Amino acid sequence: MSLEKPPRSVLSLRERLFASPDTKKLADTIDAGIREIEEGLPAELHFGDDLADTVGRYLLDAGGKRMRPMLALLMAQFGEGTTPDVITASRAIEMTHLASLYHDDVMDEAPLRRGVESAHIRWSNSVAILTGDLLFSRASTLMSRLGVEAMSLQSETFERLCVGQLHETTGPADGVDPVDHYFSVLADKTGSLISAAARAGIRYSGAPSEFEEPARIFGEKIGIAFQLADDVIDLSPASDATGKKAGTDLKAGVPTLPTLLLERVVDTDPEAASLLKRLREDAASTDAVAEADLPEAVHALYDHPVTQTTRDEALRFAREAMEALDPLPDTAAKRALGMFADHVVSRTG
């Protein structure tokens, strides 16, 4: 896998995974698995209530990359492949991810998700929160079909999701480095669920048990790399392709690595201090002139060295993710996982 600074990706995740001759043979297998997962999700999101059914399928119907199920299916290739238990676990993990989106959008006051109005905008905060709760509950029901160990994995992951969100909300404690705190938030809030998908693919395909720990580390580090790439994308002029305007996280007051790195140097770098002050004032202002100035300030941050440092950190975590897979046999699935890691960081442009 090449992890030098890549050009902005113009290929989809699927196209990148199956670009080489040996991985192309995997494409039909993974596609069939994704179809099976997709086809079963609407039935699993049936609650017997018109409102719950409508809101519960709202973000599912809006699309999504299904990155976590794809990772589970790739890991399953180290065992017996796409078993029924892998399908069940993948559906539960995707539903857990969907549930977290309903809650995240309320907390971040995000107006858009996947190119459509966020659920809390379309209905209300209460409806969105309760819908997320319903999806978390149904995901747990699905995992319970796989036994106690599956429920333990689900509970552990859900706990980490909550802790990550809590720590993001409260910020670092006194004496804790904000950047280290941020990485721990990403490990919990993003890495834990991606890691659960990787572990489920190994565990429920009957792959050797010693492969689960490498898969866990791969998933967690790829999750951190994924979010760091998103931090860069949030500043990119091309971020509107994601359904978000550049600077959306800044406007919402959500911490990102570029702003945290900028804060580190404000005492020694007057230009950094000026840029940070400008970003904060423009993001917090309801004045039309200041709001109009925000894109220019965001562009300045995008061009600042701290954003390149964020790209470099994403590359580092992706490299460490691939190194974790060294004990796994060299197969087409492993090479596809290399492209998976490469795709995550190539999105930064």
C-alpha positions, -999 to +999 in steps of 0.1 A: +000+000+000+014+034-009+007+060+017+025+090+003+004+121+001-022+111-025-042+132-049-079+138-041-097+105-047-121+105-076-129+068-072-154+053-049-144+030-021-156-001-041-137+010-072-105+014-052-108-019-034-112-040-065-090-021-089-062-048-091-067-081-110-065-102-078-089-081-058-114-080-087-121-116-080-134-106-046-158-080-060-187-104-067-184-119-032-183-086-014-211-071-036-233-101-029-227-097+008-235-060+008-267-067-012-278-093+014-271-069+042-289-041+025-319-062+016-325-072+052-320-039+069-355-024+061-372-054+077-350-051+108-361-014+110-398-022+111-412-012+145-449-016+138-455+021+142-459+044+112-438+073+126-411+050+140-409+031+107-406+064+087-380+081+109-361+049+116-355+043+079-349+080+070-311+080+072-309+044+058-328+055+027-306+086+024-277+064+014-243+059+029-211+041+020-217+009+041-180+011+050-184-009+082-203-039+066-177-039+038-149-041+063-166-070+081-171-088+048-134-083+039-122-096+073-146-126+069-125-137+039-098-149+064-123-174+075-153-192+059-164-160+041-199-145+042-216-167+068-251-159+080-237-148+114-214-123+096-245-109+078-264-106+111-235-088+129-229-065+099-265-054+100-264-047+137-232-027+134-246-006+105-278+000+126-256+011+155-238+035+132-271+049+119-284+053+155-253+073+164-259+097+135-293+107+148-278+115+182-247+132+168-268+156+146-288+167+176-257+174+197-239+191+169-270+210+157-261+197+122-286+208+095-277+182+069-269+145+069-261+126+037-274+155+016-308+156+033-322+175+062-311+160+095-339+141+113-340+166+142-346+194+116-373+175+098-391+163+130-377+174+163-348+168+187-369+145+208-380+124+178-345+121+165-331+111+199-358+085+205-353+071+170-316+067+177-325+049+209-349+026+189-321+017+165-296+010+193-322-013+209-329-031+176-292-035+169-288-051+204-316-075+196-299-085+164-266-091+182-283-111+209-291-138+183-254-145+181-250-152+218-234-137+249-200-128+233-218-108+206-238-089+232-206-082+251-190-068+219-221-046+213-222-034+249-185-026+250-188-007+217-219+012+228-202+022+260-172+035+241-194+055+217-210+072+247-177+078+265-162+093+233-192+116+229-191+126+266-154+134+264-158+154+232-186+174+249-167+181+281-132+186+267-099+176+282-094+176+319-068+199+335-033+188+326-044+166+297-029+175+263-058+186+241-044+167+211-039+135+230-075+139+244-088+144+208-071+112+196-087+093+225-121+107+216-117+096+180-106+061+192-138+058+212-163+077+191-152+065+156-126+038+160-146+016+183-174+008+159-152+003+129-131-020+151-162-039+161-170-045+124-135-058+118-137-081+148-171-094+139-159-103+104-131-124+119-151-139+148-183-149+129-166-163+098-148-189+119-114-173+111-085-182+135-091-164+169-056-150+169-066-128+139-091-109+160-066-087+178-049-075+146-083-068+132-093-048+163-062-026+161-066-022+123-103-010+128-095+014+156-066+030+139-084+033+105-113+049+124-090+076+138-074+081+103-109+083+088-120+111+112-087+130+107-094+129+069-128+143+076-112+171+096-094+181+064-124+176+042-144+200+065-121+227+055-119+218+018-136+240-009-148+207-023-165+196+009-199+204-005-197+171-023-203+155+011-235+175+017-217+199+040-204+234+036-167+240+042-163+249+079-194+232+091-176+217+121-160+251+129-194+267+128-208+241+152-179+245+176-168+209+171-131+204+179-109+193+150-072+186+148-063+216+127-078+240+152-062+222+181-028+223+165-034+260+158-041+266+195-007+250+203+013+276+185-007+308+192+018+319+219+047+318+195+031+325+162+012+359+159-003+349+125-017+317+140-032+336+169-048+361+145-062+333+123-076+315+153-092+346+166-107+354+132-121+318+129-137+319+163-152+353+158-166+346+123-179+311+134-196+324+165-211+355+149-247+359+137-237+390+118-241+386+080-208+403+072-188+380+096-206+349+083-197+359+048-160+362+059-160+327+074-152+309+041-122+330+036-109+323+071-116+286+066-096+286+033-067+302+052-068+274+077-070+248+049-038+263+034-021+265+069+007+240+078-015+226+106-038+211+080-009+193+063+001+180+097-034+166+101-030+148+067+003+135+080-013+122+112-040+105+091-013+088+071+005+077+102-026+060+117-033+043+084+003+030+082+000+017+118-033+000+109-017-019+080+013-028+102-012-044+126-023-068+099+013-082+095+003-115+112-025-122+087-017-142+055-010-123+023-042-127+004-064-107-020-085-097+010-054-083+028-045-063-003-080-050-005-077-039+031-046-020+021-067-002-005-093+004+021-067+022+043-054+041+013-089+052+003-095+066+039-066+090+037-067+098+000-100+117+006-080+145+022-068+159-011 
